[in-house]
Amino acid sequence: MATITNASLSLAHDTTKRTVNSVVRCTVNFTALELCQMKTWQGR
């Protein structure tokens, strides 16, 4: 099963436009089986 580590969320507020810019960052680790399945999947 894939694992997510080092997750972070950054929000930048623009009060004049009343908007928020969001950035999500993380590290995703896949097992060897998942990597093999992604490489051989025909739907891409």
Backbone as XML, in Angstrom:
<?xml version="1.0"?>
<chain id="A" units="angstrom">
  <residue number="1" name="MET">
    <atom name="N" x="0.837" y="-1.165" z="0.000"/>
    <atom name="CA" x="0.000" y="0.000" z="0.000"/>
    <atom name="C" x="0.895" y="1.246" z="0.000"/>
  </residue>
  <residue number="2" name="ALA">
    <atom name="N" x="0.513" y="2.229" z="-0.781"/>
    <atom name="CA" x="1.273" y="3.476" z="-0.842"/>
    <atom name="C" x="1.209" y="4.199" z="0.501"/>
  </residue>
  <residue number="3" name="THR">
    <atom name="N" x="2.299" y="4.878" z="0.839"/>
    <atom name="CA" x="2.337" y="5.651" z="2.079"/>
    <atom name="C" x="2.650" y="7.108" z="1.753"/>
  </residue>
  <residue number="4" name="ILE">
    <atom name="N" x="2.046" y="8.008" z="2.533"/>
    <atom name="CA" x="2.264" y="9.443" z="2.380"/>
    <atom name="C" x="3.024" y="9.931" z="3.600"/>
  </residue>
  <residue number="5" name="THR">
    <atom name="N" x="4.155" y="10.629" z="3.364"/>
    <atom name="CA" x="4.945" y="11.183" z="4.459"/>
    <atom name="C" x="5.272" y="12.638" z="4.147"/>
  </residue>
  <residue number="6" name="ASN">
    <atom name="N" x="5.738" y="13.345" z="5.134"/>
    <atom name="CA" x="6.159" y="14.741" z="4.996"/>
    <atom name="C" x="5.076" y="15.620" z="4.381"/>
  </residue>
  <residue number="7" name="ALA">
    <atom name="N" x="3.837" y="15.420" z="4.793"/>
    <atom name="CA" x="2.731" y="16.212" z="4.244"/>
    <atom name="C" x="2.741" y="17.611" z="4.842"/>
  </residue>
  <residue number="8" name="SER">
    <atom name="N" x="2.503" y="18.609" z="3.974"/>
    <atom name="CA" x="2.403" y="19.991" z="4.447"/>
    <atom name="C" x="1.366" y="20.734" z="3.612"/>
  </residue>
  <residue number="9" name="LEU">
    <atom name="N" x="0.733" y="21.705" z="4.237"/>
    <atom name="CA" x="-0.270" y="22.531" z="3.581"/>
    <atom name="C" x="0.101" y="23.989" z="3.781"/>
  </residue>
  <residue number="10" name="SER">
    <atom name="N" x="0.103" y="24.751" z="2.693"/>
    <atom name="CA" x="0.425" y="26.170" z="2.753"/>
    <atom name="C" x="-0.749" y="26.955" z="2.170"/>
  </residue>
  <residue number="11" name="LEU">
    <atom name="N" x="-1.191" y="27.990" z="2.895"/>
    <atom name="CA" x="-2.299" y="28.822" z="2.437"/>
    <atom name="C" x="-1.848" y="30.272" z="2.334"/>
  </residue>
  <residue number="12" name="ALA">
    <atom name="N" x="-2.174" y="30.920" z="1.226"/>
    <atom name="CA" x="-1.876" y="32.332" z="1.037"/>
    <atom name="C" x="-3.195" y="33.058" z="0.795"/>
  </residue>
  <residue number="13" name="HIS">
    <atom name="N" x="-3.531" y="33.974" z="1.681"/>
    <atom name="CA" x="-4.798" y="34.707" z="1.604"/>
    <atom name="C" x="-4.620" y="35.992" z="0.797"/>
  </residue>
  <residue number="14" name="ASP">
    <atom name="N" x="-5.561" y="36.257" z="-0.091"/>
    <atom name="CA" x="-5.627" y="37.532" z="-0.803"/>
    <atom name="C" x="-6.930" y="38.193" z="-0.362"/>
  </residue>
  <residue number="15" name="THR">
    <atom name="N" x="-6.838" y="39.083" z="0.607"/>
    <atom name="CA" x="-8.043" y="39.673" z="1.198"/>
    <atom name="C" x="-8.759" y="40.613" z="0.230"/>
  </residue>
  <residue number="16" name="THR">
    <atom name="N" x="-8.021" y="41.234" z="-0.694"/>
    <atom name="CA" x="-8.682" y="42.139" z="-1.632"/>
    <atom name="C" x="-9.542" y="41.376" z="-2.637"/>
  </residue>
  <residue number="17" name="LYS">
    <atom name="N" x="-9.076" y="40.216" z="-3.073"/>
    <atom name="CA" x="-9.843" y="39.387" z="-4.012"/>
    <atom name="C" x="-10.731" y="38.375" z="-3.302"/>
  </residue>
  <residue number="18" name="ARG">
    <atom name="N" x="-10.552" y="38.273" z="-1.985"/>
    <atom name="CA" x="-11.294" y="37.307" z="-1.162"/>
    <atom name="C" x="-11.092" y="35.875" z="-1.676"/>
  </residue>
  <residue number="19" name="THR">
    <atom name="N" x="-9.809" y="35.536" z="-1.927"/>
    <atom name="CA" x="-9.443" y="34.200" z="-2.390"/>
    <atom name="C" x="-8.326" y="33.632" z="-1.519"/>
  </residue>
  <residue number="20" name="VAL">
    <atom name="N" x="-8.132" y="32.337" z="-1.646"/>
    <atom name="CA" x="-7.039" y="31.647" z="-0.954"/>
    <atom name="C" x="-6.316" y="30.780" z="-1.966"/>
  </residue>
  <residue number="21" name="ASN">
    <atom name="N" x="-5.005" y="30.858" z="-1.966"/>
    <atom name="CA" x="-4.163" y="30.005" z="-2.791"/>
    <atom name="C" x="-3.632" y="28.896" z="-1.899"/>
  </residue>
  <residue number="22" name="SER">
    <atom name="N" x="-3.842" y="27.656" z="-2.280"/>
    <atom name="CA" x="-3.379" y="26.546" z="-1.447"/>
    <atom name="C" x="-2.350" y="25.710" z="-2.193"/>
  </residue>
  <residue number="23" name="VAL">
    <atom name="N" x="-1.353" y="25.229" z="-1.433"/>
    <atom name="CA" x="-0.318" y="24.345" z="-1.973"/>
    <atom name="C" x="-0.177" y="23.176" z="-1.009"/>
  </residue>
  <residue number="24" name="VAL">
    <atom name="N" x="-0.288" y="21.970" z="-1.549"/>
    <atom name="CA" x="-0.127" y="20.753" z="-0.754"/>
    <atom name="C" x="1.103" y="20.029" z="-1.272"/>
  </residue>
  <residue number="25" name="ARG">
    <atom name="N" x="1.983" y="19.656" z="-0.358"/>
    <atom name="CA" x="3.201" y="18.919" z="-0.732"/>
    <atom name="C" x="3.315" y="17.685" z="0.144"/>
  </residue>
  <residue number="26" name="CYS">
    <atom name="N" x="3.858" y="16.627" z="-0.450"/>
    <atom name="CA" x="4.083" y="15.406" z="0.322"/>
    <atom name="C" x="5.030" y="14.494" z="-0.454"/>
  </residue>
  <residue number="27" name="THR">
    <atom name="N" x="5.468" y="13.471" z="0.220"/>
    <atom name="CA" x="6.243" y="12.403" z="-0.398"/>
    <atom name="C" x="5.361" y="11.165" z="-0.427"/>
  </residue>
  <residue number="28" name="VAL">
    <atom name="N" x="5.244" y="10.550" z="-1.590"/>
    <atom name="CA" x="4.444" y="9.334" z="-1.731"/>
    <atom name="C" x="5.390" y="8.182" z="-2.047"/>
  </residue>
  <residue number="29" name="ASN">
    <atom name="N" x="5.327" y="7.139" z="-1.232"/>
    <atom name="CA" x="6.167" y="5.953" z="-1.425"/>
    <atom name="C" x="5.295" y="4.791" z="-1.869"/>
  </residue>
  <residue number="30" name="PHE">
    <atom name="N" x="5.687" y="4.155" z="-2.980"/>
    <atom name="CA" x="4.955" y="3.019" z="-3.514"/>
    <atom name="C" x="5.756" y="1.742" z="-3.299"/>
  </residue>
  <residue number="31" name="THR">
    <atom name="N" x="5.041" y="0.625" z="-3.189"/>
    <atom name="CA" x="5.710" y="-0.674" z="-3.090"/>
    <atom name="C" x="6.218" y="-1.070" z="-4.478"/>
  </residue>
  <residue number="32" name="ALA">
    <atom name="N" x="7.090" y="-2.052" z="-4.522"/>
    <atom name="CA" x="7.627" y="-2.532" z="-5.795"/>
    <atom name="C" x="6.508" y="-3.067" z="-6.686"/>
  </residue>
  <residue number="33" name="LEU">
    <atom name="N" x="5.532" y="-3.736" z="-6.098"/>
    <atom name="CA" x="4.409" y="-4.266" z="-6.872"/>
    <atom name="C" x="3.605" y="-3.134" z="-7.501"/>
  </residue>
  <residue number="34" name="GLU">
    <atom name="N" x="3.328" y="-2.084" z="-6.748"/>
    <atom name="CA" x="2.571" y="-0.944" z="-7.281"/>
    <atom name="C" x="3.324" y="-0.274" z="-8.427"/>
  </residue>
  <residue number="35" name="LEU">
    <atom name="N" x="4.620" y="-0.112" z="-8.280"/>
    <atom name="CA" x="5.430" y="0.483" z="-9.347"/>
    <atom name="C" x="5.368" y="-0.366" z="-10.611"/>
  </residue>
  <residue number="36" name="CYS">
    <atom name="N" x="5.460" y="-1.670" z="-10.454"/>
    <atom name="CA" x="5.395" y="-2.587" z="-11.594"/>
    <atom name="C" x="4.034" y="-2.496" z="-12.274"/>
  </residue>
  <residue number="37" name="GLN">
    <atom name="N" x="2.968" y="-2.431" z="-11.485"/>
    <atom name="CA" x="1.621" y="-2.344" z="-12.050"/>
    <atom name="C" x="1.417" y="-1.027" z="-12.796"/>
  </residue>
  <residue number="38" name="MET">
    <atom name="N" x="1.958" y="0.058" z="-12.285"/>
    <atom name="CA" x="1.815" y="1.347" z="-12.963"/>
    <atom name="C" x="2.580" y="1.370" z="-14.280"/>
  </residue>
  <residue number="39" name="LYS">
    <atom name="N" x="3.733" y="0.699" z="-14.320"/>
    <atom name="CA" x="4.540" y="0.674" z="-15.539"/>
    <atom name="C" x="3.885" y="-0.162" z="-16.631"/>
  </residue>
  <residue number="40" name="THR">
    <atom name="N" x="3.161" y="-1.207" z="-16.248"/>
    <atom name="CA" x="2.600" y="-2.121" z="-17.238"/>
    <atom name="C" x="1.128" y="-1.851" z="-17.541"/>
  </residue>
  <residue number="41" name="TRP">
    <atom name="N" x="0.524" y="-0.879" z="-16.869"/>
    <atom name="CA" x="-0.899" y="-0.582" z="-17.106"/>
    <atom name="C" x="-1.095" y="-0.022" z="-18.506"/>
  </residue>
  <residue number="42" name="GLN">
    <atom name="N" x="-2.044" y="-0.556" z="-19.254"/>
    <atom name="CA" x="-2.258" y="-0.179" z="-20.653"/>
    <atom name="C" x="-3.158" y="1.039" z="-20.821"/>
  </residue>
  <residue number="43" name="GLY">
    <atom name="N" x="-3.780" y="1.543" z="-19.783"/>
    <atom name="CA" x="-4.750" y="2.615" z="-19.915"/>
    <atom name="C" x="-4.173" y="4.010" z="-20.008"/>
  </residue>
  <residue number="44" name="ARG">
    <atom name="N" x="-2.868" y="4.164" z="-20.060"/>
    <atom name="CA" x="-2.293" y="5.513" z="-20.092"/>
    <atom name="C" x="-2.151" y="6.055" z="-21.460"/>
  </residue>
</chain>
